[in-house]
Amino acid sequence: MSIQSAMAWGGLGHSAIAYIAEQHLTDEAKAKCHHYLKHSLAYDSSWMDHWRNVEPFCETSYWHCMKGDRDNKVIDDGRSAPLHIVRICKEMKNYKRLSDEQIAINLKLLIHMAGDMHCPSHVSYPGQGFKRPSLYIKGRKYNSHAVWDASPAYLHPGWTIVDYQRNLDNKSAKQIKQICKGTPCDWAEECILKMRVTGYIFDRNAEFTKMDEATIEKMRRLNDEQILNAGYRLASLLNKMFK
């Protein structure tokens, strides 16, 4: 088992989120997304990572994370993923006035940031003494960011994006509606509170291969819930956008 250096969720996590979202798009939203993207949502789900250091998209390099204060509110530093999601959604209310290229870029940013916002390693708590433990896997040390970015792959070895959708996507329409209730900032606050568990979910410098199954299951539940919620909420945003 190994963990590759990756941006949030790695390719598998982002693709799984986008694939789940696509299963919940209305026919109109799906047609619009395919028209502007020329591909599936999963195909473009990591576009933002690949282009983050290339002009004119360098500014987006700072839009992958968010900071939470002591009350679990989003700190607005101009770089917060959920606040850029809100901005893009407002801009897309008049999407017919935008060029096809700008619409496609907005969709690619939205697809990725909806995933990033739910990634356990993409919340920080400045000034609160919050530290996440590192983890060893087969003797090799990984910081917490790398651990959670790659978690979709090593917590479910061999799973594809189709496996993620088949095994996790089992909520009722009522449950999905509840998950998608609120705004991106509401979802962000939920994640900021929930991600505090990453500071103590496993012991500092623990060896993953020697962990008890109960601890691994806690990691797995957090990983799965965040991927599924991100997929449902991404679909909700796109359905409203192209209603």
C-alpha positions in Angstrom: 0.0 0.0 0.0 1.3 3.5 -0.8 0.0 7.0 -0.8 0.9 9.2 -3.7 1.3 13.0 -3.3 -2.1 14.4 -4.2 -4.4 17.3 -4.1 -7.6 16.9 -2.2 -9.2 13.5 -2.5 -6.8 12.6 -5.3 -8.2 11.7 -8.7 -10.4 8.9 -7.4 -12.2 10.9 -4.7 -13.0 13.8 -7.0 -14.1 11.5 -9.8 -16.3 9.5 -7.4 -18.0 12.7 -6.2 -18.6 13.8 -9.7 -19.9 10.4 -10.8 -22.3 10.3 -7.9 -23.5 13.8 -8.7 -24.1 12.9 -12.3 -26.5 10.1 -11.3 -28.7 12.7 -9.6 -28.8 15.4 -12.2 -32.0 16.3 -13.9 -32.1 15.5 -17.6 -31.8 19.3 -18.4 -28.9 19.8 -16.0 -27.1 16.8 -17.4 -27.6 17.9 -21.0 -26.4 21.4 -20.2 -23.3 20.2 -18.4 -22.4 17.8 -21.2 -23.0 20.6 -23.7 -20.6 23.0 -22.1 -18.0 20.6 -20.7 -18.0 18.3 -23.7 -17.3 15.5 -21.3 -18.7 13.9 -18.1 -18.4 15.6 -14.8 -15.9 13.0 -13.6 -13.6 13.7 -16.6 -13.2 17.3 -15.5 -13.3 16.8 -11.8 -9.5 17.3 -11.2 -9.1 20.0 -13.9 -8.6 22.6 -11.2 -5.6 20.7 -9.7 -4.0 20.3 -13.1 -4.3 24.0 -14.0 -3.8 25.7 -10.7 -0.2 26.7 -11.5 -0.8 27.8 -15.0 -1.8 31.4 -16.0 -4.4 32.7 -16.0 -5.6 30.2 -13.3 -2.8 30.7 -10.7 -5.2 32.6 -8.4 -7.4 29.5 -8.1 -4.5 27.7 -6.4 -5.8 29.3 -3.1 -9.4 28.3 -3.6 -9.2 24.7 -2.6 -9.5 25.0 1.2 -11.3 26.9 3.9 -10.5 28.2 7.4 -12.9 27.9 10.4 -13.0 30.0 13.5 -13.8 28.9 17.0 -17.5 29.1 16.3 -17.1 26.9 13.2 -17.9 29.8 10.9 -16.1 30.3 7.6 -13.3 32.8 7.8 -13.5 35.1 4.8 -10.0 35.6 3.6 -10.8 35.9 -0.1 -9.6 32.3 -0.7 -12.4 30.2 0.8 -13.8 27.4 -1.4 -17.4 27.7 -0.2 -17.4 31.5 -0.7 -16.1 31.1 -4.3 -18.8 28.4 -4.8 -21.4 31.0 -3.8 -19.8 33.6 -6.1 -19.9 31.3 -9.1 -23.4 30.2 -8.5 -24.5 33.9 -8.4 -22.6 34.5 -11.6 -24.2 31.5 -13.3 -27.7 32.8 -12.6 -27.3 34.7 -15.8 -25.1 32.0 -17.5 -26.7 32.7 -20.9 -24.9 36.0 -20.9 -21.6 34.3 -20.5 -19.4 32.8 -23.2 -19.4 29.0 -23.5 -15.8 29.0 -22.4 -16.5 30.9 -19.2 -19.4 28.7 -18.4 -17.2 25.6 -18.8 -14.5 27.1 -16.6 -17.1 27.9 -13.9 -18.4 24.4 -14.0 -15.0 22.9 -13.7 -14.2 25.1 -10.7 -17.5 24.3 -9.1 -17.2 20.5 -9.6 -13.8 20.5 -7.9 -14.4 23.0 -5.1 -17.6 21.2 -4.0 -15.4 18.1 -3.5 -12.5 20.1 -1.8 -14.9 21.7 0.7 -15.8 18.2 2.0 -12.2 16.8 2.1 -11.1 16.2 5.7 -7.7 17.7 5.1 -8.9 20.9 3.6 -10.1 22.7 6.7 -7.7 24.6 9.0 -8.3 26.2 12.3 -5.9 29.2 12.7 -5.0 30.3 16.1 -6.7 27.4 17.8 -3.7 25.1 18.5 -5.3 22.4 16.2 -2.8 19.8 15.0 -3.6 16.7 13.0 -1.4 13.7 13.6 0.8 12.1 11.0 0.4 8.4 10.1 2.8 5.6 9.1 1.9 3.2 6.4 4.3 0.2 6.2 7.0 2.3 7.9 6.7 5.3 5.7 5.5 8.6 7.3 2.7 10.7 5.8 1.4 14.0 7.1 -2.4 14.3 7.8 -3.0 16.1 4.6 -1.6 13.3 2.4 -3.4 10.7 4.5 -6.8 12.1 3.9 -6.2 13.2 0.3 -5.5 9.6 -0.6 -8.0 8.0 1.8 -10.6 7.1 -1.0 -8.0 4.7 -2.4 -6.5 3.0 0.6 -9.7 2.8 2.7 -11.4 0.9 -0.1 -8.6 -0.9 -2.0 -9.6 -1.7 -5.5 -12.8 0.4 -5.6 -13.5 2.4 -8.8 -15.8 5.4 -9.0 -18.6 3.0 -10.0 -18.0 0.9 -6.9 -18.2 4.1 -4.8 -21.5 5.0 -6.3 -23.0 1.5 -6.1 -21.9 0.9 -2.5 -22.6 4.4 -1.0 -25.4 5.9 -3.1 -28.3 4.4 -1.2 -30.1 7.4 0.4 -33.8 8.0 -0.1 -35.0 11.1 -1.8 -36.1 12.5 1.6 -32.6 11.9 3.0 -30.9 13.5 0.0 -33.1 16.5 0.3 -32.1 16.9 4.0 -28.4 16.5 3.1 -28.7 19.3 0.5 -30.7 21.6 2.7 -29.2 25.0 3.2 -26.4 26.9 1.4 -22.8 26.1 0.6 -21.8 28.2 3.6 -24.1 26.0 5.8 -22.5 22.9 4.4 -19.1 24.4 5.1 -19.9 25.1 8.7 -21.1 21.5 9.1 -17.8 20.3 7.6 -15.7 22.6 9.7 -17.3 21.2 12.9 -17.1 17.6 11.6 -13.5 17.8 10.5 -12.3 18.6 14.0 -12.4 14.8 14.6 -9.3 14.4 12.4 -7.2 15.7 15.2 -7.8 12.6 17.3 -9.4 10.0 15.2 -6.2 8.0 15.3 -3.1 8.2 17.5 -0.2 10.4 16.5 2.4 8.5 14.4 0.3 5.4 14.4 1.0 2.6 12.0 -2.0 2.0 9.7 -1.4 -1.7 9.1 -1.5 -2.2 12.9 -4.6 -0.2 13.6 -7.6 -1.8 15.2 -10.6 -2.2 12.8 -12.7 0.1 14.9 -10.4 3.0 14.2 -10.1 2.2 10.5 -13.9 2.0 10.3 -14.2 5.5 11.8 -11.9 6.8 9.1 -13.8 4.9 6.5 -17.2 6.3 7.7 -15.9 9.9 7.6 -14.4 9.4 4.1 -17.6 7.8 2.7 -20.0 10.3 4.3 -18.0 13.3 2.9 -17.8 11.9 -0.6 -21.5 11.0 -0.7 -22.6 14.4 0.7 -20.3 16.2 -1.7 -21.8 14.3 -4.6 -25.4 15.0 -3.6 -24.7 18.7 -3.0 -22.9 19.2 -6.2 -25.9 17.7 -8.1 -28.2 20.0 -6.1 -26.2 23.1 -7.1 -26.1 22.1 -10.8 -29.8 21.2 -10.9 -30.7 24.6 -9.5 -28.4 26.3 -11.8 -29.9 24.9 -14.9 -33.5 24.7 -13.8 
